C-alpha cells in the first residue's frame, strides 16, 4: 500500500539497484513547503553485536533523553540531549 502511495506522489525513479542510486533518490527529495534533503553515502565501517548493558539503557531511559513515538515506538524515537 505504501509503495502505491509513494508512486502517486513522486515521479518515476530508476530502480534502487545500488547504494549510489538510493542516496541520490533520497537527496532528490523535496516537499511543497520547501524541505530539501542532503544525503551522502557513509562508507565507514562499524562494529556489529555491540551490547549496551541493561543498567546503562535504564539510566538513559530514566534521564528522558530517548522519546519513543506513539507510532511504532520500537523504531521511531527522538534523542533529546536535554531530557524531557
C-alpha positions as CSV (number, residue, x, y, z in Angstrom):
1,X,0.0,0.0,0.0
2,X,2.8,2.5,0.9
3,X,4.6,1.8,-2.3
4,X,1.4,2.5,-4.3
5,X,1.0,5.8,-2.4
6,X,4.6,6.8,-3.0
7,X,4.3,6.1,-6.7
8,X,1.5,8.6,-6.8
9,X,3.4,11.3,-5.0
10,X,6.8,11.1,-6.8
11,X,7.7,11.0,-10.5
12,X,9.1,7.6,-11.7
13,X,12.6,7.0,-10.5
14,X,15.2,4.4,-11.5
15,X,15.2,1.0,-9.7
16,X,17.1,1.0,-6.4
17,X,20.0,-1.1,-7.7
18,X,22.9,0.4,-5.8
19,X,23.7,2.5,-2.7
20,X,24.5,5.4,-5.0
21,X,21.1,5.3,-6.7
22,X,19.4,5.0,-3.2
23,X,21.4,8.0,-1.8
24,X,20.6,10.1,-5.0
25,X,16.9,9.2,-4.7
26,X,16.9,10.3,-1.1
27,X,18.9,13.5,-1.9
28,X,16.4,14.4,-4.6
29,X,13.5,14.5,-2.1
30,X,11.7,17.9,-1.8
31,X,8.3,19.0,-0.4
32,X,5.8,21.6,-1.4
33,X,6.8,23.6,1.7
34,X,10.5,23.8,0.6
35,X,12.1,21.0,2.6
36,X,15.2,19.7,0.9
37,X,17.4,16.7,1.9
38,X,21.1,16.3,1.9
39,X,22.3,12.7,1.6
40,X,25.7,11.2,1.1
41,X,26.9,7.6,1.4
42,X,28.6,6.6,4.7
43,X,31.5,4.3,3.8
44,X,32.8,3.9,7.4
45,X,32.7,0.5,9.0
46,X,31.0,-0.1,12.3
47,X,31.3,-2.9,14.9
48,X,28.4,-5.4,15.0
49,X,27.0,-7.1,18.0
50,X,27.7,-4.2,20.4
51,X,25.6,-4.8,23.6
52,X,24.6,-1.9,25.8
53,X,24.3,-3.1,29.5
54,X,20.8,-3.1,30.8
55,X,21.7,-0.6,33.6
56,X,23.1,1.9,31.1
57,X,20.0,1.6,29.0
58,X,17.8,2.1,32.0
59,X,19.8,5.2,33.1
60,X,19.4,6.6,29.6
61,X,15.6,6.0,29.6
62,X,15.2,7.3,33.1
63,X,17.0,10.6,32.1
64,X,14.3,11.3,29.5
65,X,16.8,11.5,26.6
66,X,15.1,9.0,24.3
67,X,11.5,9.9,23.5
68,X,9.6,7.0,21.9
69,X,6.8,8.0,19.5
70,X,3.3,6.5,19.7
71,X,3.5,5.0,16.2
72,X,6.0,2.1,16.1
73,X,7.9,3.2,19.2
74,X,10.4,0.3,18.7
75,X,11.6,2.1,15.5
76,X,10.6,5.8,16.0
77,X,12.2,7.8,18.7
78,X,13.9,11.2,19.2
79,X,17.1,11.6,21.2
80,X,16.8,14.8,23.2
81,X,20.2,15.6,24.9
82,X,18.4,17.9,27.4
83,X,15.9,15.3,28.5
84,X,12.2,15.9,28.8
